[in-house]
């Protein structure tokens, strides 16, 4: 194996470092990007990247790739496993249509030039399961975000307005779950589901506790900012999937006012497409994307991701258990549910997005509207895998954002309902290649708080993708098929300096790092010990047996804040 | 090591994690009868053996690798009583060998998995049930004998957040005979064997407002009684149906569970209900979850084409053996010689068999290569999934010369890879 790489004559786009399609060389040693002088005297492998696009490896900041939800999805949907992606040979057998096996997840990301992915909802008591699956995904770096928004400890400390204890609890929970940051799913709404209900506004009272979603969100932002965690609060809003919900989303985004952070946003609102509906029923539902985009664009401390639906099969799986039940009632499809101790819940329902279905077409159009109308520095490209569809279609979304012509072609094939219910047909914005690279690399890395990811500056992780696309020549407005094809399979994917993919084929297997954030040094864990000991009587496991030890993980990396 | 330590029980699917174990005296506390029998000194397989002759671990593993590599289609079966780390290696090994992976669920709770494929699994953790369930229905399940501490810890007399004690919880048992659990119940409903499906259908009809369609008696239960049960279910704040092998292994099998899941779907239109299987072995859930993430399916998986295929009527161990469709077998943490149908065991006797197990059993008698292993939870650590899929890391509290299942399989996989080149 070569310790050093010299990527020669590539056309580099590196938004974080202000490199806009410049012909330049990149040097790699010991898994990092280095100066040319560093590789002198090394056994250097030269990669000729002439006329090719060289960018940082893709960063997926929100996907459901590991844990009890996706695995229940696999169990419930054997029909998903008939697509054979790799026959066991040097590499593992890999199968799956949209739901993939763990090896297939790693392989498909790598083939697409993606090198990091974050599991977006880790049930805290199931943390060990999540980590077992993360450890079974080859090729990429990863992490998991435990869910806090319906955890009784959160309710209790928010109710008591005790931010110090809330901070301590967050630090304790991140350490125990080996989690990366604070995920919040339908705060209060999942607790209401335990009684058969949901919350309908930011000011509903959570059953059994004197708290509201508004208080939960603002308290968690405050605690997260005071702890200075890498990533901000990562919020799945209330009222997901309900016509008229865009107003709640706008109101929620504004809760970030009054908080600030020099390095990143203070609130990341996720898969916003599912929370961007106007109207009061599915009969008159319309897009609320414009209002949301206006709000996000007017603020400097909020980011979002798209949650773009892809026509075809998908599986809805979220910690938003009441929404999943609503979806089951709506579609009559299979439904799995998991109420989880005193922590929250989850649900799983198969879905299929059909272009001729007015609601599905509306959802598809709204996702794209968000991607086009929100500043490229504030919106990350996601499908909320597998909720909106496969991550393997990110290249489709990239190409669509860059080409009005491609959108026009697609619009001709979808339900005409989108013509009156959305503004997509009128939007002439075409994102540049540089913007789309930012939305899939440097932006998600910044949003997550990973300074070594998403760029090609000296000292960055040598996670690199090379695509068969010359940015100096390509006309992204018209050559959308070429763009799509180029991003679909990388010419080279390099992870931590190792060549994993060449000409779209796997050539090497690699086991990435699992990041977790340790904030315990900033708090006094003793302060919440009596509370934990007392309230654990409502758990079905002992406090001493709760959580995940670092030595049980394959390649953990502790980030101390 | 400390004298008395916390241990996590590795007997049944309850995986109680509040046990204490005196390492010096080899004595457990706070365990049920089943658990304490596992955590006591038992007869062990003394050493690795080839054809009855004692050999070293290395020799036995070498021989096992040869058998597996020379087989056209080996069956790798068992897995329910070992840890996920070993199961994962087993799945990878089976894939490499292009064999068949199957696990104990295929002869007990697999019909429940088929029902998940049809209708999903609207469930909750045992902690959710303990905290919230004011009505618990045991259907074809007898935890007082099969999961002795389940009732106390999670479901019958467990003290929870909203349901403070036994008095605030109504326990119903539906079974074909008065079981030990039935004696503790507030209500026992005895049904005729094989009538689970029609009884569930009757409940669905009553709850959906079609009581007229229900005859005066269904499966040995009067309509009056069924209406009463339906009312109890509808009026619950949070109910739980916990079903056992009485449902999955009687007439109707997966259809019974499917019907029960539909009942739960319906009930959730009125109030909150969950349903969950009472899984048997301590990590039978892991034996399904691990292959699900590694290769997409829970059991009955064939790799002969180099990729996984799932077909329960074709690739479950009993079917493969009955057809004579495997030419070697690795049996781990299980005893098919004692539990499988005669026709299946007959084929097992004909082919080379490798056994990995801490304890001797009927399968030991027909195994060509026997590899004893450490007891997970006492002598080896690893991850196990409780019946509700909550992961727990079982502990190593005693040193041993026995290799763990994980160590044995790691070495075996390494040998197989070497032999296959």
Interface residues (C-beta under 8 A of the other chain):
Chain A: X66 X68 X70 X71 X72 X74 X75 X76 X77 X78 X80 X81 X84 X86 X87 X88 X89 X92 X93 X95 X96 X101 X102 X103 X125 X126 X127 X128 X129 X132 X133 X136 X193 X194 X195 X196 X325 X328 X329 X334 X335 X336 X337 X338 X339 X340 X341 X342 X345 X348 X349 X537 X538 X539 X540 X541 X542 X544 X545 X549 X552
Chain B: X6 X8 X17 X18 X84 X88 X92 X95 X96 X98 X113 X116 X117 X118 X119 X120 X121 X122 X123 X124 X125 X126 X127 X128 X130 X131 X132 X153 X154 X159 X160 X161 X237 X238 X265 X268 X269 X271 X272 X274 X288 X289 X290 X292 X293 X294 X295 X296 X297 X298 X303 X305 X306 X307 X308 X310 X383 X385 X389 X390 X391 X392 X393
